[in-house]
Amino acid sequence: MSAEPKAADEPIVLVEKRGEIALVTLNRPRAMNALSRPLRTAIADTFEALEADPAVRVVVLTGAGKAFCAGLDLKELGQDASAAGGEAAGGVNATINDKDPVTSINRFSGPVIGAINGVAITGGFELALACDVLICAPEARFADTHGRVGILPGWGLSQKLSRAIGLYRAKELSLTGNFLSAAQAAEWGLVNRVVPADELISASLKLAEDMLSLVPECLTGYKSLINEGFAQSFGDALATEKRVSGAANKAVSSSAIEDRREAIRQRGQTQTGN
């Protein structure tokens, strides 16, 4: 799985900006978007650049071809070990920790919508779990094969997955390496919904537009508040909410709320739910 895009000048991460939305596409389709060192670096660099761009407020992340991401490029990892005489200093960590794409995704302050078009395996599963919302095509499948490769996850999967779908379901997936279908992922609450493959990007962009209709400061502030509280005990999280909201809400005037009231009322009358 070391093939790169055909055209020498074609980037391995594509970025298409649509207003305040950035559509980011992993672009190693012949290698099922496996996470080679160049791709990991490109993902990290891309999200760092998007975070620095005030014009981009929401990101949609997807994969080119039939896969979202097949995980780490195992062929490359094996070649790296051989080049190091079979025993690289620091083991596999010396190879995979040079650029951490998940941390860069997590540092993007706005919402990241994962448009899961195909398999999301191991490191690709971790990329999916780094997103804030997941929409997937029927062809999407998820698998944690860390145990079959013989390595432990280092990008958060062992902790995030159980919090998303429950401890026992997470253990079943991680301790077997079995695949989870799109339909089962939706039933278990891993993904928000499943849509036809030809509607995946449009549905994700529509959701991004809905998010952009929030007050800008609330879009980033609310995501940060949810994430901060989720990492705490329930009691500490409630205290965090009280502290953060108390400080933020002082800056909101009654006139600003009045200006928004009619728009909120009209939108509520047109919505019937998902």
N, C-alpha and C positions, 0 to 999 in steps of 0.2 A: 504493500500500500504506500508506495512512495511517488506515484505519478502526480505531477502537477498539471495545471491547465495547459492545453495545447499551445496556445499562443504565448510566446516567450514574454510578451509585455502585458499579458492578462493578469491582473492581481488575484491573489488567492483569497482575498476578502473583498467583496464588492460592496460599495456604499452608494445608495441612491437616496438623495434627500428630496423629500416631498413636503415642502413647507417646513413645519416644525417636527416632522417625523423623519427618521433615518431608517431606511430598510437595509439591513446588513445581511449579506449572504455569504456563507462559507462556500468557497469555490474550488473544491478539489473533487468534482463529481466522480471521476474515474477511480478515485481512491476512497469513495464513500465519505469524503470530507474528514478523513482520519487526521488526527491532530499531530502532524509533523512539527518539528521545531519551528520552521518558518511560519506555519499556520498559527501555532500558539502565540508566537511573537506578533503576528499581524493582527490577531484578535485583540490582544492586550493593547497594542498601539492604537488600533481603531477606536476602542472604547475610551482610551485616555484622550484621544483627539476629540471625540464626540462630547465628552464631559467638559472639555475646555471651550466648546462651541456654544455660546448662549442661544444660538438660533435653533438648536436641536433640543427638544424637550421629551420626546418619546422615541424609543428604538424598537423596531421589529426585527427579530433575529431568526433566520431560517437557513436552510442548506440547499445547494444546487444539486440537481439530479434526484436520485431515488432515496438518498439518505439525508437525515439531519446531520448526524455525526457518528461515525463508527468508533470513536474513542481514540486513544493514543495509537500512533502509527507503530505497531509492534515490529514490523520489518525494520524500521529505522532504529528502534530501541535495541533490537538484536545486533544490528550492524555497529551501533555505538559501543556495545559491550565487546564485540569482537575486536574493534579498533583499539580498545583499551586493554587488550590482552585478556578479555573475558571477565575482568573484575575491575570496573571503574571505581575510583575512589568515591565513597559516598553511595555506592550502589546505584540503583535506578534513580534515586533522588538527584544525583549529579546531572542526570539528563533531563528530567521532567520539571525540575523546579527553577529552571533558568528564567522562564516567563510563565506566570500564572494567569491564564485568561479569565478564570473564574473571579479572582480578586478584582481584576479590572472591570468586569461586568458589574460586580457588586458595588463598585465605587461610582458607577453612573448614578447620578442623583435622581433622575426621572425614571418612570416605569420602563421596564424591558419586557416586551411581549414575545414569548417563544412561539414561533409558527412551526410546529414540528411536522415536517413533511414525510418523514420516513423513520428509519431506525435511529434511536438514541441509545448508544451502548457505552457503558462504563464512563470514560471521560466525557463522552457525548451526553450521557445521562446527567453528569454533573453540570455540564453547560446548561442543560434544560432546567435543572433545579436552581440555577443562578438567576433565572428569569422570574419576574413577578407574577406573570399570568401565562398559562399555557393553553394554546389552541392547537388541535392536531387534526391531521387528515386520517381517514380510516386505515391507511397503510402504515401509520406510525406504530412502532413497537419500542418498548423500553426494556433494557436488561442491564443488570449489574454483574459483570463477569470478572470483577477484580479477583475473586477467589480462584477462578479458573486460570487466570494469568499468573497468579501467585504474588500479587502485590496488594497492599491495603490502600484505600482511598485517602487522598490528602487534600481534596478540594471541597470537602464538606458533605459528601454523600452519606456517610455513615450516621450523621446527625440530622441532616435535613430530611432524608427520606422518611424516617420514623415519625418525624413531626408532621409530615404531610399526609401520610396514609395510615399511621398507627404502627406501633412497635412490632406486632406479630406479622403483619403483612410485609413490613420492611425486612424482617428477618427471613421470611420465606423467599423473597426475591434475592436478597444478598447471599444467603447461605445455600442457594441452589444454582444461581446464575440463569434461571429460567426467564423466558421472555414474557412480558405483559402486553396484551393487545391494547389498541386504542380504546375499544369499548370497555374493557375491564379497567383501564386507567381512569376513564371517566366515572365509572361506577365507584371506584375506590377514592375518588376525589383528588387524584393526582393532576388531572387536566381539567380545565374549566368546561370545555366542550369539544365535540368532534364535529367537523364540518366536511362537506365534500372537498376532495383534493383541489378541484378547480376554483374553489371559493376560499381556500385557506388564506391567501395573502389579502384578498379584499376584506374578509372578515376581520383579520388582524388589524388592517389599516382602519377599518370602521371603528373598532374598539379603541384604537389609538386616538382617533378623532374625538370620541366620547371623552376620553381622558383629558384631551386638550381643552375641553369646554369648562373644566374646573378653573377656579382662581389659580393662577400660576404658582403663587407661594404655597398654596394648599397642596398642589399636586406633589411637589417634592417634600414638603413638610410632613404630609400625612404618610407618605411611604416611609420616611425616616422614622416617624413615631411608631408605626406598626412594626418595623424591623427591630427597633431598639427594644420595644416591649416584648417581642417574641423571644428575645434572647434572655429574658429575665423571668423570675418567678412571677406568679399572678399578682401577688401583693405589691412587689416592687414595680411591676409594669403599670399598675393603677396609679402608683405614686408618680411615676415618670410621666404618665399622661396628664395628671393634674399640674405638674410643674411646667411641662412644655406648653400645654394649651393655655395655662394662665399667663405665661409670658407672651405667647403669640397673639392671643385674643385681645390683649390690651391695645394692639395696634389697629384693630378693626373698628371703624367708626359706625355709628348707627345709620348714617347717611349712605355708607357703602352697602350695608345690608339692604336698605330700602331700594337702592338702585338695582339690586339683583333679584329682589323678591318677585317681580312680575315675570322675569325670564324663567325663574324656577317653577312658578305656577304653570306657565304655558308648556314647559317641557314635560311636567308631570301629567298634563292632560293628554299628551300625544304618545306616551309610553305605555305599553301593555306588558312589559317584562320580556325576558329572553325566551 
